[in-house]
Amino acid sequence: MTVLVTGAHGRIARSLISRLTSAGTPFRVASSRPEPGEVRLDLRTGEGLAEALDGVDRVLLYTQPGGIEAFLQAAHGVRHVVQVSSSAVLYGGGSIAARHKAVEDALLSSGLPVTVLRPGAFAANSLRWAESIRARSTVEFAYPDARHAPIDEDDIAAVAQAVLGAGSHLGEALTLTGPEALSYRQQVAILAEVLDRPITVGTISRQQATERRPAFIPAEVMAELLDTDARRADEPTLVTDTVPAVTGAPARDFRRWAADHRAEFGAPQG
């Protein structure tokens, strides 16, 4: 078994690479911005697919709708594709869901052995608050009581490793979440305890949240994210047991994730 890991610089990919290395599983790393030892692959255009897939029989695939047809044409010898999609497809509508669903549909109808992973909100999203916590000891939200079930990216990698290794869950879409639903307010409270510092939560308008969004998030995508938060402030939050069911280990909770990432918030490791 040789695994092609795409999206090499993402957190899920880096975690999977670490796991494959520890397990002694052969793998190849591909990126549109390759570092030494990696191969160049642009999933948006399909450039580099032949080299990346040569001798590979398993693939961790990130969503890039523009290059999916080229991937399908080149992947005829692949025995298992695991796509990292998004739980956004469960709720329909919007560009985020459409982007992931287009690739899901293409893969699942291709005849290739495919497993789709649909993770919910990443625990690592909270790192966007780190600068505000360090500078002002506060975090501001348009919907501070919006609830998500944040998942540790290493749990997503653990599921991918288990599925790729066993060749299991073919033709299935697995929804992945953390073990508990937490509002942003509750997540900040946990961070305050773990970082051992007071952190307050403030409420801002949607317009302010849009103006302060990270540069990599387009305004229209931010609007969709805010719409989701508005719903999540009132609706029950989906929590699944897929991580322990697939891996045999409990999903890591947000407190454990925060403790593991103290240094990324500027706190000394205890």
Rosetta blueprint (number, residue, H / E / L):
1 M L
2 T L
3 V E
4 L E
5 V E
6 T L
7 G L
8 A L
9 H L
10 G L
11 R H
12 I H
13 A H
14 R H
15 S H
16 L H
17 I H
18 S H
19 R H
20 L H
21 T H
22 S H
23 A H
24 G L
25 T L
26 P L
27 F E
28 R E
29 V E
30 A E
31 S E
32 S L
33 R L
34 P L
35 E L
36 P L
37 G L
38 E L
39 V E
40 R E
41 L L
42 D E
43 L L
44 R L
45 T L
46 G L
47 E E
48 G L
49 L H
50 A H
51 E H
52 A H
53 L H
54 D L
55 G L
56 V L
57 D L
58 R E
59 V E
60 L E
61 L E
62 Y E
63 T L
64 Q L
65 P H
66 G H
67 G H
68 I H
69 E H
70 A H
71 F H
72 L H
73 Q H
74 A H
75 A L
76 H L
77 G L
78 V L
79 R L
80 H E
81 V E
82 V E
83 Q E
84 V E
85 S L
86 S L
87 S H
88 A H
89 V H
90 L H
91 Y L
92 G L
93 G L
94 G H
95 S H
96 I H
97 A H
98 A H
99 R H
100 H H
101 K H
102 A H
103 V H
104 E H
105 D H
106 A H
107 L H
108 L H
109 S L
110 S L
111 G L
112 L L
113 P L
114 V E
115 T E
116 V E
117 L E
118 R E
119 P E
120 G L
121 A L
122 F E
123 A H
124 A H
125 N H
126 S H
127 L H
128 R H
129 W H
130 A H
131 E H
132 S H
133 I H
134 R H
135 A H
136 R H
137 S L
138 T E
139 V E
140 E E
141 F E
142 A L
143 Y L
144 P L
145 D L
146 A L
147 R E
148 H E
149 A L
150 P L
151 I E
152 D L
153 E H
154 D H
155 D H
156 I H
157 A H
158 A H
159 V H
160 A H
161 Q H
162 A H
163 V H
164 L H
165 G H
166 A H
167 G L
168 S L
169 H L
170 L L
171 G L
172 E E
173 A E
174 L E
175 T E
176 L E
177 T L
178 G L
179 P L
180 E L
181 A L
182 L E
183 S E
184 Y H
185 R H
186 Q H
187 Q H
188 V H
189 A H
190 I H
191 L H
192 A H
193 E H
194 V H
195 L H
196 D L
197 R L
198 P L
199 I L
200 T E
201 V E
202 G E
203 T E
204 I L
205 S L
206 R H
207 Q H
208 Q H
209 A H
210 T H
211 E H
212 R L
213 R L
214 P L
215 A L
216 F L
217 I L
218 P L
219 A H
220 E H
221 V H
222 M H
223 A H
224 E H
225 L H
226 L H
227 D H
228 T H
229 D H
230 A H
231 R H
232 R H
233 A L
234 D L
235 E L
236 P L
237 T L
238 L L
239 V L
240 T L
241 D L
242 T H
243 V H
244 P H
245 A H
246 V H
247 T H
248 G L
249 A L
250 P L
251 A L
252 R L
253 D L
254 F H
255 R H
256 R H
257 W H
258 A H
259 A H
260 D H
261 H L
262 R H
263 A H
264 E H
265 F H
266 G L
267 A L
268 P L
269 Q L
270 G L
